[in-house]
Amino acid sequence: MAIHTQDYLRIDKMPHIWCPGCGTGIIDGALVRAIGNLGYDRNNVMVITGIGCSARTNAILDFNTFQTTHGRALGFATGFKLARPEMKVIVITGDGDGAGIGGNHLIQTARRNIDITTILINNSIYGMTGGQYSPLTPLGSYATTAPYGTVEDSFDVCKLVEAAGATYVARATAYHVTLLEKLIMKAIEHRGFSFVEAISQCPVGFGRRNKMKTPTEMLKWQKENAINIKAASNYSEEQLAGKFFIGEFVVKEKSEYIERYNALKAKAQKRGE
């Protein structure tokens, strides 16, 4: 069955608010095609967002959608999933919203291994809220809060959620959109907490401050600096310097939070009989 992206969009909400060249639309397209190819009824899909550029996807995606407070999307999503465990719950967040302000929620949701799919759109900056640097802004990059360049190391958010307990972890870029779509499909089908980092270009908020003024330059950077984890053994340490990996990093089975919660509830009810 052919997937028509516009069938999953609220056309009456167009035009969208994103800047020219933003990668969020590419990533949302990958998400829509993934859901369409999996055959999910849109009425059984809930998309929850926080605040920021990525959060505005809730306005144009034609699923059940809900925008929450800054950094709290995963907290709301946990409550919703407990109330409606039969629904497919997807959180779309950004590097500031999800890894900065909402960092602790990200860690705790991964630790619980609750059946929520999180797509973190990493554009290396707080885009909509003022151009501040985020925990994922590369060392030495410029931002409104780092006019002379950042002095903080960024962290690898995929390694963070893996260490916290996520059972599916992957990364792709807006340039590698075919791979991104496949990874999102696998994440949605996975039982447990699944996490996909989507590297995105932000030519206005990040690029113009960091000598990459066009979307083309930023997409070219993604192409030239991403290495699929499957091919890592073919590269020397020198060749890997300054590069980042894409692909699947973690795929494992583990008891899921709602399963454990329901088992505990049944045990408590039995005791009360």
C-alpha positions as CSV (number, residue, x, y, z in Angstrom):
1,M,0.0,0.0,0.0
2,A,1.4,3.4,-1.0
3,I,1.9,5.8,1.9
4,H,0.9,9.3,1.3
5,T,2.5,11.6,3.9
6,Q,-0.2,14.2,3.6
7,D,-2.8,11.7,4.7
8,Y,-1.2,11.9,8.2
9,L,-1.0,15.7,8.3
10,R,-3.4,18.4,9.4
11,I,-3.2,20.3,6.2
12,D,-5.4,23.1,7.6
13,K,-2.6,23.9,10.0
14,M,-0.2,24.7,7.3
15,P,2.1,26.5,6.7
16,H,4.3,25.1,9.5
17,I,6.4,27.4,11.7
18,W,9.9,25.9,11.0
19,C,12.7,27.9,9.5
20,P,13.7,27.3,5.9
21,G,16.1,24.3,5.7
22,C,15.1,22.9,9.1
23,G,15.5,19.1,9.3
24,T,12.5,18.5,11.5
25,G,10.2,18.1,8.5
26,I,12.4,15.4,7.1
27,I,12.4,13.5,10.4
28,D,8.6,13.8,10.8
29,G,8.3,12.5,7.2
30,A,10.3,9.4,8.2
31,L,8.1,8.9,11.3
32,V,4.9,9.2,9.3
33,R,6.1,6.7,6.7
34,A,7.2,4.3,9.4
35,I,3.8,4.4,11.1
36,G,2.0,4.1,7.7
37,N,4.2,1.1,6.7
38,L,3.5,-0.6,10.0
39,G,-0.2,-0.2,9.4
40,Y,-1.2,1.4,12.7
41,D,-4.6,3.0,13.0
42,R,-4.0,6.7,13.6
43,N,-6.6,6.6,16.4
44,N,-4.4,4.2,18.3
45,V,-1.3,6.4,18.1
46,M,-0.5,9.1,20.7
47,V,2.2,11.6,19.9
48,I,3.4,13.7,22.9
49,T,5.8,16.6,22.7
50,G,7.3,19.1,25.1
51,I,8.5,22.7,24.2
52,G,10.8,23.7,21.3
53,C,11.1,23.4,17.6
54,S,10.4,19.6,17.6
55,A,7.4,20.1,19.8
56,R,5.4,21.8,17.0
57,T,5.0,18.5,15.3
58,N,2.0,18.0,17.5
59,A,0.2,20.7,15.6
60,I,0.6,19.2,12.1
61,L,0.6,15.4,12.7
62,D,-2.9,14.0,12.4
63,F,-2.8,11.5,15.3
64,N,-3.9,11.9,18.9
65,T,-1.4,14.6,20.0
66,F,-0.6,16.5,23.2
67,Q,1.9,19.2,23.9
68,T,3.2,19.3,27.5
69,T,5.4,21.6,29.5
70,H,9.2,22.1,28.8
71,G,11.1,18.9,29.5
72,R,8.2,17.0,30.8
73,A,6.9,15.1,27.8
74,L,8.2,11.7,29.1
75,G,6.5,12.2,32.4
76,F,3.2,12.9,30.8
77,A,3.7,10.0,28.4
78,T,4.4,7.6,31.3
79,G,1.1,8.5,32.9
80,F,-0.8,8.2,29.6
81,K,0.8,4.8,28.8
82,L,-0.3,3.5,32.2
83,A,-3.8,4.7,31.6
84,R,-4.0,3.5,28.0
85,P,-1.4,0.7,27.7
86,E,-3.0,-0.6,24.5
87,M,-2.1,2.6,22.6
88,K,1.2,3.2,20.8
89,V,2.8,6.1,22.6
90,I,5.5,8.2,20.8
91,V,7.4,11.1,22.3
92,I,9.1,13.7,20.0
93,T,11.6,15.9,21.9
94,G,14.7,17.9,21.2
95,D,18.2,18.0,22.6
96,G,17.3,20.9,25.0
97,D,13.8,19.7,25.9
98,G,14.7,16.0,26.2
99,A,18.4,15.9,27.3
100,G,18.7,19.3,29.1
101,I,15.5,20.4,30.9
102,G,14.0,16.9,30.7
103,G,17.2,14.9,31.2
104,N,16.2,13.3,34.5
105,H,12.8,12.2,33.0
106,L,14.8,10.7,30.1
107,I,17.0,8.7,32.5
108,Q,14.1,7.5,34.7
109,T,11.9,6.5,31.8
110,A,14.7,4.5,30.3
111,R,15.4,2.9,33.7
112,R,11.8,1.8,34.0
113,N,11.8,0.3,30.4
114,I,8.3,1.5,29.8
115,D,6.9,0.8,26.4
116,I,7.3,4.3,24.9
117,T,9.2,5.2,21.7
118,T,11.2,8.5,22.0
119,I,12.6,10.3,19.0
120,L,15.1,13.0,20.1
121,I,15.7,15.5,17.4
122,N,19.2,16.7,18.0
123,N,19.9,20.1,16.2
124,S,22.7,20.9,18.7
125,I,21.0,24.0,20.1
126,Y,17.9,25.4,21.9
127,G,16.5,26.6,18.6
128,M,13.0,28.1,19.2
129,T,13.7,29.3,22.7
130,G,16.6,31.6,21.9
131,G,19.6,29.8,20.5
132,Q,21.2,28.8,23.8
133,Y,23.7,25.9,23.9
134,S,22.3,22.5,25.0
135,P,24.0,19.5,26.6
136,L,24.5,18.1,23.1
137,T,26.1,21.3,21.6
138,P,29.6,20.3,20.4
139,L,32.6,21.7,22.4
140,G,33.7,25.1,21.1
141,S,30.5,25.8,19.2
142,Y,28.9,29.3,19.3
143,A,25.4,30.0,20.8
144,T,23.6,33.0,22.3
145,T,24.8,31.8,25.7
146,A,28.3,31.0,24.4
147,P,29.4,34.0,22.3
148,Y,33.0,32.9,22.6
149,G,32.3,29.2,22.1
150,T,31.2,26.5,24.6
151,V,33.7,25.3,27.2
152,E,31.6,22.2,28.1
153,D,31.9,18.8,26.6
154,S,28.7,17.4,25.1
155,F,27.6,13.9,26.1
156,D,26.5,11.0,24.0
157,V,22.8,10.7,24.6
158,C,22.6,7.3,23.1
159,K,25.2,6.0,25.6
160,L,23.3,7.8,28.4
161,V,20.0,6.0,27.7
162,E,21.7,2.7,27.2
163,A,23.4,3.0,30.6
164,A,20.1,4.0,32.1
165,G,18.4,0.8,30.9
166,A,16.8,1.5,27.4
167,T,16.3,-1.8,25.5
168,Y,16.4,-0.3,22.0
169,V,18.8,2.5,21.1
170,A,19.7,3.8,17.6
171,R,20.8,6.9,15.8
172,A,20.5,8.3,12.2
173,T,20.5,11.7,10.6
174,A,18.2,13.8,8.4
175,Y,20.6,13.0,5.5
176,H,20.3,9.3,6.1
177,V,16.6,9.4,6.0
178,T,16.0,5.9,4.6
179,L,18.0,4.4,7.5
180,L,16.2,6.7,10.0
181,E,12.8,5.5,8.8
182,K,13.9,1.8,9.2
183,L,15.2,2.5,12.7
184,I,12.0,4.3,13.7
185,M,9.9,1.3,12.5
186,K,12.0,-1.0,14.6
187,A,11.8,1.3,17.6
188,I,8.0,1.5,17.4
189,E,7.6,-2.3,17.2
190,H,10.0,-2.9,20.1
191,R,8.5,-3.9,23.4
192,G,10.0,-1.6,26.1
193,F,11.7,1.8,26.1
194,S,13.0,2.5,22.6
195,F,15.1,5.6,21.7
196,V,16.1,7.0,18.4
197,E,18.4,10.1,18.2
198,A,17.8,11.9,14.9
199,I,20.6,14.3,14.0
200,S,19.0,17.4,12.4
201,Q,20.3,20.5,10.7
202,C,19.4,24.0,12.1
203,P,20.9,26.5,9.6
204,V,19.3,29.5,11.3
205,G,19.9,28.9,15.0
206,F,23.1,26.8,14.9
207,G,24.5,26.9,11.4
208,R,24.8,30.7,10.9
209,R,26.7,31.0,14.1
210,N,29.0,28.1,13.3
211,K,30.2,28.6,9.7
212,M,27.5,26.4,8.2
213,K,25.0,28.9,6.8
214,T,23.0,26.7,4.5
215,P,21.1,23.4,4.9
216,T,23.1,21.9,2.2
217,E,26.4,22.5,4.1
218,M,24.9,20.9,7.2
219,L,23.5,17.9,5.4
220,K,26.9,17.4,3.7
221,W,28.5,17.5,7.2
222,Q,26.1,14.7,8.3
223,K,27.0,12.7,5.3
224,E,30.8,13.1,5.7
225,N,31.0,12.6,9.5
226,A,28.5,9.7,10.1
227,I,29.8,6.2,10.1
228,N,27.4,3.2,10.3
229,I,28.3,1.1,13.4
230,K,28.4,-2.0,11.2
231,A,31.3,-0.6,9.3
232,A,33.3,0.7,12.3
233,S,35.8,-2.2,12.2
234,N,36.9,-1.1,8.7
235,Y,38.2,2.2,10.0
236,S,41.4,3.1,11.8
237,E,41.4,5.2,15.0
238,E,42.7,8.1,13.0
239,Q,39.9,7.8,10.5
240,L,37.3,7.6,13.3
241,A,38.6,10.8,15.0
242,G,35.8,13.4,15.0
243,K,33.2,11.1,13.5
244,F,30.0,9.8,15.0
245,F,28.2,6.5,14.7
246,I,24.8,5.8,13.2
247,G,22.8,2.6,13.2
248,E,21.5,0.3,15.9
249,F,23.4,0.3,19.2
250,V,21.2,-1.7,21.6
251,V,18.5,-4.4,20.9
252,K,17.6,-6.5,23.8
253,E,14.6,-8.1,25.6
254,K,13.8,-7.2,29.2
255,S,10.7,-7.2,31.3
256,E,8.6,-4.1,30.6
257,Y,7.3,-1.7,33.2
258,I,3.6,-2.1,32.7
259,E,4.0,-5.9,32.7
260,R,5.8,-5.7,36.1
261,Y,3.2,-3.2,37.4
262,N,0.2,-5.4,36.5
263,A,1.9,-8.4,38.0
264,L,2.4,-6.5,41.3
265,K,-1.2,-5.2,41.2
266,A,-2.5,-8.7,40.7
267,K,-0.4,-9.9,43.6
268,A,-1.7,-7.1,45.9
269,Q,-5.3,-7.8,44.9
270,K,-4.9,-11.5,45.7
271,R,-3.6,-10.6,49.1
272,G,-6.6,-8.4,49.7
273,E,-9.1,-11.2,48.9
